Amino acid sequence: MTDRLTVDMIECDGHGVCAELVPELVDLDEWGYPIVADSAVPDHLRKHARRAVTLCPRLALRLTPSPR
């Protein structure tokens, strides 16, 4: 199993913390809302992705398991 980064867009307020912590996986749109990479989180970024999930002010970011 691998993990993917997902965003609950209803909960997200566009603070941009996720893009600051894992810019390799998250871009921001013109309004500051996240655009998350549609791919598995690489092993070398897993620690950073977990930190972004933990530090999300609205708890809108999640790591969800996905089949390989």
Secondary structure, 3 states (H helix, E strand, C coil): CEEEEEECCCCCCCCCHHHHHCCCCEEECCCCCEEECCCECCHHHHHHHHHHHHHCCCCCEEEEEECC
